[in-house]
C-alpha cells in the first residue's frame, strides 16, 4: 500500500503533468456490501494542483509520488 503524508508531492498515474502537494489524508468506510465480512477503510488524498490551482480528492491507488 502506498503511504502518503501531508506535504508529499504527488501526481495522478493517468495524468502525470497534474502534480501537487498533499493537504490532507483521510480514510473513509467502504459502502459496498460483502457477505464474507467487512472491508478495510479506503484511503483518500486531498492535494492542491500546481497545474491549475484546484484541490483534487483522489483515491491513493490512483496517485503516485512525484519525485
C-alpha positions, 0 to 999 in steps of 0.5 A, a space after each residue: 500500500 502506498 503511504 502518503 503524508 501531508 506535504 508529499 508531492 504527488 501526481 495522478 498515474 493517468 495524468 502525470 503533468 497534474 502534480 501537487 502537494 498533499 493537504 490532507 489524508 483521510 480514510 473513509 468506510 467502504 459502502 459496498 456490501 460483502 457477505 464474507 465480512 467487512 472491508 478495510 477503510 479506503 484511503 483518500 488524498 486531498 492535494 492542491 494542483 500546481 497545474 491549475 490551482 484546484 484541490 483534487 480528492 483522489 483515491 491513493 491507488 490512483 496517485 503516485 509520488 512525484 519525485 
